Each structure stands twice: as C-alpha cells, then as structure tokens.
C-alpha cells in the first residue's frame, strides 16, 4: 500500500494540485488519480490513503471505498460514517457538544415514500404547526435533512410561503430552521482534525464577491470570536470524525452559531474559493494525506471515527473532544496563520446558507448539509 489516491468527478483544479503537491513533498508514497478496473470483495487496493471527492454522487464508488476501508485503506472521509450521517443528527450532536445551532424541527415528507401506504404511518400524528411556527418563528429556512448541493433549500417569511414550499418537496424529509440575523459570517476549513482556516464571508454579496469582505468584529471581541470559532470547529469535527470538512458560522450578538458543518467533500475549486484559500487547502490536505499514509497499518481499520461513535462503543457516553486529543491542535489560520499554511490575499468565492431561492449544484463535490 504505497500510493495516495484521490477519487473525483468533474473537479479539476484541486485533484491535480493535490497530486502534484503530495509528490513534490515526498517520494515514499506515489500520489495519483485513483484507477479502478476491478473491485472484488475483501481484496485490498494499492492505496494507503484515498481522498474521496465524489462518492456522494456515485453509489459504485461508495461501495468501492467501503471495501477499500475494510482491507486497510485510510479513506478520507470515513465512508461508513458519511453514509449514516445527516444534518438533523449533526445539529443534535452539536447541542450535546455545547456548540450553538439554530432552533430546528424535523418534518416528515409531504408525500409518502414509495412502497408505503397510509397504514405505514400508524404512529405519525398531524404536525402541530402552530407550535412549530411559534418555536421557529419567521423568517425561516427549510431544507432536506440529508443530502446537499443546495437542492430544495427555501427561505420562507410566513406560513403560506412555508406550506407552498413544503408542497414542492415530495418525498424529502425536511428540516425547518430559524433564520439567523447575523452581523458577521465565516466559513472555516478543518483538515486533519487540527488545521483550521477561518474565512470571512458575506452571503448577501453576489456569488463571485462573497469572500470580498472583512471581519467586522474587531479588538478583543474579535480575538475572542476567533478563538471561540476555532474551538467549535474542532469540537464538531472531532465529534463527527471528519478529516476534511467545512463549518459555517453566522454571528448573532457576538455568538457564533453553527449553520452548516456536514460538508465531507467541501468545495475546493480555485475558481470558487480563491487562490489564497486554495493554496492553503492544497497544502493542508497534502500534509494530512502524507501523515495518514505513514500511520496506516496494513489490514487494519485505518479510518477516523468520531468521539460520538467511540464513546458509544466504549459505553462511556459522548467522549469530549478535548480529552481525546493526542497533541495540541495547530494554530488557527487567519491574520496570523500557521506559517507553512499561510494564505495570501486574493479574491474568494463559495456557497453558503442565506439564499432566498432554492439552489442546485450538479456533480461537484457536494455539501451534505
């Protein structure tokens, strides 16, 4: 197992840059695009590490990655956990980790799933819409409880708009979530469970200008906000067990509220995130992949499992992220970033949750949001 591979779809800039960077930094592990011509049960691949950027769209790849993980490959991110994970659980776990999240209600699908009948829902009562609206308020967001790519995301300002949007959701199970009136907004990469890049972001700008903004909270309050966000980013990623993820925060009354933190194949295209952020992500991802490759033990489970899963197995309840860290995390990047991962100033761009219209992205590394 002497290779580091990347599995991807239509993406081009990040896979090419990642492979080149890994090969520039060392020669023990050859980095390449993953090549598949046969998948047999229980048979190992040549890859010590595989970076997954596309299996959310291709079930064949997901099955391939699970087989590879079973036979010792360190797959980033863990395909077993990613398959089971969804946004409503993420929010519930965040509450237990002490990370603020928007008030959220889970809604059943408007239409019955295939192969079910009215009798299949003997335990489901009519939703108490008055109590739901009183709890969440308006405006609010409605979005699928699992999935990504900014599909079927709605902003609603009153019950009529909510019911009209709900009528369009078909068999999707939806989240109904309070909108956050924010003064600052940030998108944060977390790679390897230790490297954090905090990026100011303005979702109300046109798409190509959303990173063209500055952090508005300054002085001691700004320093405190940065430290709090870094702490929350690490707590969430350690709890969930993601090696490559982004977390988004809307800041209300000085409190960073985690809006979106289940993005196991986050956008890393240079044309979206901007050159400086792109450089940071490529360097951090290359370092993480090389480190993981050196730690791989042949034939063993080399996946990252979050503190929630490990605590469940140990019967000890939720393991607090701080207790499980083996070494101090790297400093947060922004303003005074980690030296070897220092981003340069450049134009930036991404996707975020404050759009009024429903949005869709096709075959790109998608957020599970």
NORRACOR-V68425 format. One record per pair of residues at least 24 apart in sequence whose C-alpha atoms are under 8 Angstrom apart, sorted by the first residue. I is the first residue (numbers start at 1). J is the second residue. Records with the same first field share a line. If there is no record, write none. Layout:
BEGIN
I=J  J
END
This chain:
BEGIN
1=45  46  47  48  73  298
2=28  29  30  46  47  48
3=29  30  31  32  46  47  48  49
4=29  30  31  32  47  48  49  50  289  290  293
5=31  32  33  34  47  49  50  51
6=31  32  33  34  50  51  52  53
7=33  34  50  51  52  53  54
8=52  53  54  55  365
9=53  54  363  364  365
10=363  364
11=269  364  365
12=269
13=269  270
14=268  269  270  278  282
17=282
18=282  283  285  286
21=282  283  286
22=286  287  289  290
29=290  293
39=64
41=67
42=67  70  71
43=67  68  71
44=68  71  72  73
45=71  73
47=73
48=72  73  74  293  296
49=73  74  75  76  289  292  293
50=74  75  76
51=75  76  77  289
52=76  77  265
53=265  365
54=265  363  364  365  366
56=365  366
57=363
69=301  302  303
70=299  300  301
71=298  299  300  301
72=296  297  298  299  300  301  302
73=296  298  301  302  303
74=292  293  296  301  302  303
75=302  303
76=242  243  244  303
77=242  243  244  264  304
78=241  242  303  304  305
81=305
82=264
85=146
86=145  146  147  262  368  369
87=145  146  262  368  369
88=145  146  175
90=240  261  262
93=239
94=236
97=235  236  239  320
99=232  236  257  258
100=256  257  258
101=257  258  259
102=177  178  179  180  257  258  259
103=135  136  177  178
104=136  175  176  177  178
105=132  136  175  176  177
106=145  173  174  175  176
107=173  174  175  176
108=172  173  174
109=169  170  171  172  173  174
110=166  167  169  170  171  172  173
111=170  171
112=171
113=171
133=159
136=176  177  178
137=178
138=178  179
139=178  179
140=176  177  178  179
141=175  176  177  178  179
142=174  175  176  177
143=174  175  176
144=172  173  174  175  369
145=172  173  174  175  369
146=173  368  369
147=367  368  369
148=366  367  368  369
149=359  360  361  362  364  366  367  368  369
150=358  359  360  361  367
151=358  359  360  361
152=358  359  360
153=357  358  359
154=355  356  357  358
155=355  356  357  358
156=356
180=250  252
181=250  252
182=250  251  252  253
183=216  250  251  252  253
184=215  216  217  250  251  252
185=248  249  250  251
186=248  249  250
187=246  247  248  249
188=233  246  247  248
189=244  245  246  247  281
190=233  234  237  243  244  245  246  247
191=243  244  245  284  285  288
192=242  243  244  285  288
193=234  237  238  242  243  244  329
194=234  329  330
195=284  329  330  331  332  333
196=230  233  330  331  332  333
197=280  332  333  334  337
198=226  230  332  333  334
199=334
203=351  352  353  354  355
204=354  355
207=349  350  351
208=272  348  349  350
209=347  348  349
210=348  349  350
211=273  347  348  349  350
212=347  348  349
221=254
225=254  255  256
228=256
229=256
230=332
234=321
235=320  321  322
236=261
237=306
238=306  307  321
239=306  307  308  319  320  321
240=305  306  307  308
241=304  305  306  307
242=304  305  306
243=304
244=285
248=352
259=353
260=353  369
261=369
262=367  368  369
263=366  367  368  369
264=366  367  368
265=365  366  367
266=365  366  367
267=350  364  365  366  367
271=348  349
272=348  349  350
273=347  348  349  350
274=346  347  348  349
275=344  346  347  348
276=343  344  345  346  347  348
277=343  344  348
279=341  343
280=341  342  343
283=341
284=341
END
